[in-house]
């Protein structure tokens, strides 16, 4: 794993694999670059896959000021990574929070975007889904082992992720927590909870639809967990209305978020890469 230092002195981790058109993968709120392993494994033969751990997540340094865990600061970090790598433009592949960072990039540095691929995120985040996330955000699980946590998660998500095995959930949850002699430990800064709650208390979220419209002219696709409580069908309908050329990929039997190893995701990602302009 490689590192670079941001303008405010934090060491952030990233992976850089493959050759070809550069694709920058930006993970979700508490997640890290490991979520994009199915992308790196599946497409490093046709693209340069760059996976960042945002500040306070994974192998990146935690910020002493939790208020810096915000989309605009994280977008600045992404721009500085592009500068560090000498990349004038990239395709951004954003999962959840990573997709919101892609929107921020459209406002701050649209010329750095070549194309955008969104994983279960749009300009509107459903409040019920956000409330569910806040319910566990930054709180270590009560379970002592990953096996126990995966078993509970499989039960609680059976409606939105039907058929997903305990073993699959264990693998996915291992990206967020690690086993220690004292129990399960978060793989991200627990003060992300303070940051999100503070931001929610500041008032209604900004209207991001005008920012979404800044994607005009860029190849754009969205992977949608059809059972998602973050990206609703109503939001998808508005996205498709504003962008009739949007590549829409429904991912069956998935909520928030698809794992990216699903056949429809793999097929769509390969087709999206192949269609990128030279």
N, C-alpha and C positions, 0 to 999 in steps of 0.2 A: 504494500500500500504506500502511495506517495502522499506528500504533504506540501502545502504552500501556506504562506502567512498573509493574512488579510491586512488591510490598511490600518485597522485598529489592533493589530498584534496577535490575533488568534491563529493557531495552527489548525488548518482544516485538512481532512483526509479525502483522497479520491483515488479511484482506479482508472487506468487508461489502457484499453486493450483493443487490438485489431487495427486494420487500416481501411481507408476509404472515407466516405462522407462522415463527418463527426456528428455524433448524437450524444447530447448531454442529458443524462438521466437524473432527475431531481425527485427524491422520495417524499413520502408523506410526513405528517406532523411529527410523529414519534419514531419514524422508521429511518432506515439508512440505505446505503447503496446496495446492500445484499439483496434487497427486494428485486433488483434488476438483474440478478444472476441468470434468470431464464432468457433475458435479452442478450446479455453478454455471451452466454453459451450458445444461443441460437443464431446470433447475427454478427459475431466478431469476424466471420469470414467475408462479410460484405460491407462492413461499416466499422468505424472507429467508435467504440462504446466507452464513454466517460461517465463514471458513476461517482457522485459527490456524497459525502456525509455532511449534512448541514451543521452549523455550529451547535454544540450541545448534544449532538447525536453520534452514535457509533464510535468511531475512532477519532473524531474531531474534538478539539478542546472545548470545554465548557466556558461560558461567558460569566464573568463575575456579576454583570448587570443583566438580570433576567429580562428587563424591558427590551433588550436588543434581540430577543427572540420574536422578531416580527417580520412580515413578508418583505417590507422594503429593505431592511438591513440584509436579509437573506438574498434578495435579488442583487444587491450590491456585491455580496460575496461571490455570487455566480459570475457577475461581470468581471470581477477581479480574477477569478479562475480562468476565464476565457483570455484575459490579458496575459496571465501567467503562462498559458499554453500557446500564446501567439495565434489565437483563432479569431479572425474577424467576424465569422458567422458560424452558427451551429443550428441543427435541428434540436429542439427541446422536447424531451419526453417527460412530462410531469404527472406524477401520481398525487392526487388529492392536494395537499399543501404545495407540492411541487408544481401543480397546474396553476395554482394561484400565483406562484412566483413567475410562471410563464406569462400570466396576465400583467404582472408588474413590469416584466421586461418589455412587454409591448408598449407600455407607457413610458418607461425610462430609457430604453435603448432598442427600439424596434429594429434598427439597422443590423443588430447582432443576430436577429432571428432569420433562419432560412425556412423553417417549417415548424409546426407544433403538433404534437401528439399528446392528447390528454387521457389519463386513466381515471375514470369515474369522478370527474370534477367538471364544473362549469362556472359561470359567473355568479350563480346563486347557490349558496350552501343551505340546505334545508335545516331550519332551527332544531327540529326534533332529532335529526341525526347528530347535530353538533352537541346537543344536550347529552346524548348517549355517550359521546366521546369524552366530554367533560366529566362524566360520572366515574370514569376510571383513570383519566389522564393524571400522570404523576404520582399515582398511588401504587406502591408495591403490592402484588397479588398476595392474598392470604394463604394460598397454597404454598407448600414447601418444595414442590418439584414441578418440572415442566410437564411430566406425565399427568399429574393431577390437574394442572391448569388447562392442558389440552382437552382432557375429558370434560371438564366443566364448559369450556368454550364450545366444544362440539355439540353439547346439549343445548346451550343457549342460542346457538346460531343455526340450529337445524332447519328453521323455516326459511332463512335467507340464503343459506349455503347447504342445501340438501345434498346428502351423499358425500360430503367431505369427511374423510376419515380422521380419527384421532391422531394418527401418525402424521397426516398432512398438517393438521393444526399445530402439532408439536414443532414441526420444522418451521412453520411460519412464525410462531410465537417466539422461537429461539432468536429471532432477529430483534426482539424487544426486551427480553429478560434473559438472565443467566443464572444458573444454579450456583449457590454458595453454601458453605456449611450452616449458615444462619437462615437460609431460605432463598427465595428468588429476589434478584436485584435488577433494577431497571438498567437498560443499556442506553439511557438518555438522561439528560438533566431533569430531575423531578420538578424544577422550577419552571419548566414549560407550562405547568398548570397555572402558576401565578401569572405568567405572561398572558395566557389565553383568557383567564378570568378577568384580568385587568382590562384587556382590550374589549371584552364583551360588556364590561361595566361602563365603558366610555360612551356607549350609545349604539345605535343601529349600525350595521355594517354598511360600508359605502356601496353605492350603485356601481357594479362592475360591468353592466351591459355596454356602456359607451367604450369601456376599455376592451371588451371582447370584440367590438367592431373594429378595433385597431389591427386585428388579425387579418383584415381584408387584404387580399392579394397573396397571402401565404397559404401553402398547402396545410390543411387542417383536418385532423381526425380525432374521434373520441371513442374510447372503449367504455362501455356502460354496463356495469353489473345491474341486470334488470331488476334485482330486488334491493337496490341501493336505497339507503335512507339519507344519503348526502346529495347525490345527483338524481333528482326526481324526473319522471317522465315529462312533466310539464316544462321543466327547465330544458330538457333535451329538445322538446318540440320547438321552443323559442330559439334555441341555438340553430336548429335546422331551418327555421323560417328565415333567420337573419343570414345564414350561410347555406344556401341550397346546394352548394358544392361540397359541404361537409361530408367526410367519410364517417358514417355512423356504424359502429360495430356492437350490437347487443351481445352480451355474454350471459348465457343462460345459467341458472342455478348459482348465481353469484350475487352477493350484496356488495357492500363497500369494504374491501376493494377486490377486483379480480387479481389473481396471483400472477398473471402474465404467461403462465405455462399452458393455459387452455388452448386447444387447437384453434379456435376462432381468433384468439389473440395472436398466436404465432403466425397464422396465415395473414392476418391483417397487417401486422408489423412488417413482415417480409414484403408484402405488396406496397406498403407505404414507402419503404426505403427504395424499392425498385422504381417507383414513380417520381422520386425526387428529381427536380431539374438538375441538369449537369452544371 
